[in-house]
Amino acid sequence: MIQYTHAITKEEIAQLPVEEFKGRTIIIDTKKDANRAIDYLAAYDWVGFDTETRPSFKKGQRFKIALMQISTGEACFLFRLNRIGMPESLEKFLANEAILKIGLSLRDDFGAIRKRTNGELANFLDLQNYVGQFGIKDVSLQKIYAILFGKKISKGQRLTNWEADVLSESQKKYAALDAWACLKIYTFLNQHT
């Protein structure tokens, strides 16, 4: 098994070129679109996964997940949960044991998902628990990605309003990149075990 650099500094990351998701980004804001997206995603053995929640700047104020991103290598679906709630097709997908859903820091995502549904969550892999076997000690998405691919994931959109009427192009790119990057990391490491 290949062993990688244990860590990377913020200064080293700052020197790297910025990564971009070049696939299709598809907004899902109706239950009908959600059903079609899930039909498409069901053909994959593994997908990248992430969520976004509107940030709160007041003590004690918490928002529900606004966006759930599910990515293949070619396309990332952005489910606008603040608009459509948790469609049954998406609940079934999250509970599907045949499809591996790959994310990072999933405990936070699971806690937020529980505010939208009590459905089962099955066959998730948290990269923070996975990369250690390859010698990687830094477990943020940005650092893992920089170590493996020599590119930087920009975090500039993280604290934007994910419940906005229309998501900006920057928000869409950021959201898609995070889910796709999780998939890319896993696919790459899985090929090198």
FENSUL-V359719 format. One record per residue. N is the residue number from 1. RES is the residue in one small letter. SS is DSSP state (@ for helix, = for strand, . for the rest). PHI is phi in whole degrees, -180 to 180 (NA if undefined). OMEGA is omega in radians with two decimals (999 if undefined). Layout:
n:N res:RES ss:SS phi:PHI omega:OMEGA
n:N res:RES ss:SS phi:PHI omega:OMEGA
//
This chain:
n:1 res:m ss:. phi:NA omega:3.13
n:2 res:i ss:. phi:-70 omega:3.05
n:3 res:q ss:. phi:-108 omega:-3.09
n:4 res:y ss:. phi:-110 omega:3.06
n:5 res:t ss:. phi:-52 omega:-3.14
n:6 res:h ss:. phi:-69 omega:-2.96
n:7 res:a ss:. phi:-151 omega:3.07
n:8 res:i ss:. phi:-145 omega:-3.11
n:9 res:t ss:. phi:-89 omega:3.07
n:10 res:k ss:@ phi:-61 omega:3.14
n:11 res:e ss:@ phi:-65 omega:3.11
n:12 res:e ss:@ phi:-66 omega:3.13
n:13 res:i ss:@ phi:-63 omega:-3.11
n:14 res:a ss:@ phi:-58 omega:-3.12
n:15 res:q ss:. phi:-82 omega:-3.03
n:16 res:l ss:. phi:-82 omega:3.03
n:17 res:p ss:= phi:-68 omega:-3.10
n:18 res:v ss:= phi:-83 omega:3.09
n:19 res:e ss:. phi:-81 omega:3.09
n:20 res:e ss:. phi:-136 omega:3.00
n:21 res:f ss:. phi:-85 omega:-3.06
n:22 res:k ss:. phi:-102 omega:3.13
n:23 res:g ss:. phi:-79 omega:3.11
n:24 res:r ss:= phi:-84 omega:3.06
n:25 res:t ss:= phi:-112 omega:-3.02
n:26 res:i ss:= phi:-119 omega:3.11
n:27 res:i ss:= phi:-78 omega:3.10
n:28 res:i ss:= phi:-114 omega:-3.12
n:29 res:d ss:. phi:-131 omega:2.95
n:30 res:t ss:. phi:-137 omega:3.12
n:31 res:k ss:@ phi:-66 omega:3.11
n:32 res:k ss:@ phi:-62 omega:3.09
n:33 res:d ss:@ phi:-63 omega:3.12
n:34 res:a ss:@ phi:-61 omega:-3.14
n:35 res:n ss:@ phi:-62 omega:3.13
n:36 res:r ss:@ phi:-65 omega:3.14
n:37 res:a ss:@ phi:-62 omega:-3.13
n:38 res:i ss:@ phi:-66 omega:3.06
n:39 res:d ss:@ phi:-58 omega:3.12
n:40 res:y ss:@ phi:-67 omega:-3.08
n:41 res:l ss:@ phi:-67 omega:-3.09
n:42 res:a ss:. phi:-64 omega:-3.14
n:43 res:a ss:. phi:-82 omega:-3.05
n:44 res:y ss:. phi:-99 omega:3.09
n:45 res:d ss:. phi:-80 omega:3.09
n:46 res:w ss:= phi:-148 omega:-3.09
n:47 res:v ss:= phi:-140 omega:3.01
n:48 res:g ss:= phi:-84 omega:-3.01
n:49 res:f ss:= phi:-143 omega:3.04
n:50 res:d ss:= phi:-162 omega:3.06
n:51 res:t ss:= phi:-138 omega:3.04
n:52 res:e ss:= phi:-133 omega:3.12
n:53 res:t ss:= phi:-129 omega:3.09
n:54 res:r ss:. phi:-57 omega:-3.13
n:55 res:p ss:. phi:-70 omega:3.09
n:56 res:s ss:. phi:-113 omega:3.13
n:57 res:f ss:. phi:-113 omega:3.09
n:58 res:k ss:. phi:-116 omega:3.13
n:59 res:k ss:. phi:-59 omega:3.09
n:60 res:g ss:. phi:84 omega:3.14
n:61 res:q ss:. phi:-88 omega:3.13
n:62 res:r ss:. phi:-133 omega:3.09
n:63 res:f ss:. phi:-109 omega:3.05
n:64 res:k ss:. phi:-80 omega:3.06
n:65 res:i ss:= phi:-53 omega:3.09
n:66 res:a ss:= phi:-97 omega:-3.00
n:67 res:l ss:= phi:-140 omega:3.00
n:68 res:m ss:= phi:-123 omega:-3.12
n:69 res:q ss:= phi:-107 omega:3.07
n:70 res:i ss:= phi:-129 omega:-2.99
n:71 res:s ss:= phi:-123 omega:2.87
n:72 res:t ss:. phi:-102 omega:3.10
n:73 res:g ss:. phi:-68 omega:-3.03
n:74 res:e ss:. phi:-107 omega:-3.02
n:75 res:a ss:= phi:-146 omega:3.05
n:76 res:c ss:= phi:-125 omega:3.13
n:77 res:f ss:= phi:-98 omega:-3.14
n:78 res:l ss:= phi:-107 omega:-3.11
n:79 res:f ss:= phi:-83 omega:-3.12
n:80 res:r ss:= phi:-85 omega:-3.05
n:81 res:l ss:@ phi:-64 omega:3.09
n:82 res:n ss:@ phi:-66 omega:3.11
n:83 res:r ss:@ phi:-98 omega:-2.97
n:84 res:i ss:@ phi:-112 omega:-3.08
n:85 res:g ss:. phi:67 omega:-3.13
n:86 res:m ss:. phi:-112 omega:-3.13
n:87 res:p ss:. phi:-60 omega:-3.13
n:88 res:e ss:@ phi:-58 omega:-3.13
n:89 res:s ss:@ phi:-62 omega:3.12
n:90 res:l ss:@ phi:-71 omega:3.07
n:91 res:e ss:@ phi:-57 omega:3.14
n:92 res:k ss:@ phi:-64 omega:3.12
n:93 res:f ss:@ phi:-63 omega:-3.13
n:94 res:l ss:@ phi:-65 omega:3.13
n:95 res:a ss:@ phi:-94 omega:-3.06
n:96 res:n ss:. phi:-71 omega:-3.10
n:97 res:e ss:. phi:-76 omega:-3.09
n:98 res:a ss:. phi:-83 omega:-3.09
n:99 res:i ss:. phi:-115 omega:3.11
n:100 res:l ss:= phi:-81 omega:3.10
n:101 res:k ss:= phi:-107 omega:-3.00
n:102 res:i ss:= phi:-108 omega:3.13
n:103 res:g ss:= phi:-141 omega:-3.14
n:104 res:l ss:. phi:-141 omega:-3.10
n:105 res:s ss:. phi:58 omega:-3.01
n:106 res:l ss:@ phi:-68 omega:-3.14
n:107 res:r ss:@ phi:-57 omega:3.10
n:108 res:d ss:@ phi:-65 omega:3.12
n:109 res:d ss:@ phi:-61 omega:-3.12
n:110 res:f ss:@ phi:-61 omega:3.12
n:111 res:g ss:@ phi:-60 omega:3.14
n:112 res:a ss:@ phi:-70 omega:3.12
n:113 res:i ss:@ phi:-63 omega:-3.12
n:114 res:r ss:. phi:-60 omega:3.10
n:115 res:k ss:. phi:-77 omega:3.14
n:116 res:r ss:. phi:-108 omega:-3.08
n:117 res:t ss:. phi:-156 omega:3.01
n:118 res:n ss:. phi:-103 omega:-3.12
n:119 res:g ss:. phi:-64 omega:3.12
n:120 res:e ss:. phi:-69 omega:3.00
n:121 res:l ss:. phi:-121 omega:-3.03
n:122 res:a ss:. phi:-131 omega:3.03
n:123 res:n ss:. phi:60 omega:3.03
n:124 res:f ss:= phi:-106 omega:3.07
n:125 res:l ss:= phi:-123 omega:3.12
n:126 res:d ss:= phi:-95 omega:-3.11
n:127 res:l ss:@ phi:-59 omega:3.12
n:128 res:q ss:@ phi:-61 omega:3.13
n:129 res:n ss:@ phi:-89 omega:-3.00
n:130 res:y ss:@ phi:-96 omega:-2.97
n:131 res:v ss:@ phi:-75 omega:-3.12
n:132 res:g ss:@ phi:-58 omega:-3.14
n:133 res:q ss:@ phi:-66 omega:3.10
n:134 res:f ss:@ phi:-101 omega:3.09
n:135 res:g ss:. phi:87 omega:-3.12
n:136 res:i ss:. phi:-85 omega:-3.11
n:137 res:k ss:. phi:-101 omega:3.09
n:138 res:d ss:. phi:-76 omega:-3.00
n:139 res:v ss:. phi:-115 omega:2.99
n:140 res:s ss:. phi:-81 omega:-3.13
n:141 res:l ss:@ phi:-58 omega:-3.11
n:142 res:q ss:@ phi:-60 omega:-3.09
n:143 res:k ss:@ phi:-74 omega:3.10
n:144 res:i ss:@ phi:-59 omega:-3.09
n:145 res:y ss:@ phi:-64 omega:3.14
n:146 res:a ss:@ phi:-64 omega:3.13
n:147 res:i ss:@ phi:-62 omega:-3.04
n:148 res:l ss:@ phi:-80 omega:-2.96
n:149 res:f ss:@ phi:-120 omega:3.10
n:150 res:g ss:. phi:65 omega:3.11
n:151 res:k ss:= phi:-134 omega:-3.06
n:152 res:k ss:= phi:-105 omega:3.00
n:153 res:i ss:. phi:-99 omega:-3.14
n:154 res:s ss:. phi:-72 omega:3.12
n:155 res:k ss:. phi:-109 omega:-3.03
n:156 res:g ss:. phi:-63 omega:-3.07
n:157 res:q ss:. phi:-97 omega:-2.99
n:158 res:r ss:. phi:-54 omega:-3.04
n:159 res:l ss:. phi:-99 omega:3.10
n:160 res:t ss:. phi:-92 omega:-3.10
n:161 res:n ss:. phi:-81 omega:-3.12
n:162 res:w ss:. phi:-79 omega:3.06
n:163 res:e ss:. phi:-103 omega:-3.14
n:164 res:a ss:. phi:-56 omega:3.12
n:165 res:d ss:. phi:-55 omega:3.12
n:166 res:v ss:. phi:-127 omega:3.08
n:167 res:l ss:. phi:-76 omega:3.11
n:168 res:s ss:. phi:-71 omega:3.08
n:169 res:e ss:@ phi:-59 omega:3.14
n:170 res:s ss:@ phi:-63 omega:3.11
n:171 res:q ss:@ phi:-63 omega:-3.12
n:172 res:k ss:@ phi:-61 omega:-3.13
n:173 res:k ss:@ phi:-64 omega:3.13
n:174 res:y ss:@ phi:-61 omega:-3.09
n:175 res:a ss:@ phi:-63 omega:-3.13
n:176 res:a ss:@ phi:-66 omega:-3.10
n:177 res:l ss:@ phi:-61 omega:-3.11
n:178 res:d ss:@ phi:-61 omega:-3.13
n:179 res:a ss:@ phi:-68 omega:-3.14
n:180 res:w ss:@ phi:-65 omega:3.14
n:181 res:a ss:@ phi:-62 omega:3.09
n:182 res:c ss:@ phi:-60 omega:3.11
n:183 res:l ss:@ phi:-63 omega:-3.10
n:184 res:k ss:@ phi:-63 omega:3.13
n:185 res:i ss:@ phi:-60 omega:-3.11
n:186 res:y ss:@ phi:-63 omega:-3.12
n:187 res:t ss:@ phi:-60 omega:-3.14
n:188 res:f ss:@ phi:-64 omega:-3.11
n:189 res:l ss:@ phi:-67 omega:-3.14
n:190 res:n ss:@ phi:-63 omega:3.12
n:191 res:q ss:@ phi:-77 omega:-3.06
n:192 res:h ss:. phi:-112 omega:3.12
n:193 res:t ss:. phi:-89 omega:999
//
